[in-house]
Amino acid sequence: MTATVSAAAISKNFGAYQDTAIREPVIITKNGRPRTVLMAYDDFVRLTKRLRIVQRTEDLSDLDIAEIERSQMEPGHEHLDAELTKHAAK
């Protein structure tokens, strides 16, 4: 769950919201609209480095490959097929 608080509330009790931000992002609003986010430093580093888990396809087992081949995309993501087709043509 993400906490949402006003900028005024943040300024009155910043320490408590810092503690909350360690557990979950805190959305800070101004005039009722989301404006900034207070988050844990580790989360920020992870997001800015775009942490990725990479596995080479040649390291996949036959079972892994079979499972990938059997997989189905969830409904609502069909637009991504066009992206694959577009990038495959390059």
Secondary structure, DSSP 4 states (H G I P E B T S, - for coil): --EEEEHHHHHHSHHHHHHHHHHS-EEEEETTEEEEEE--HHHHHHHHHT------GGG--HHHHHHHHH--PPTT-THHHHHHHHHHT-
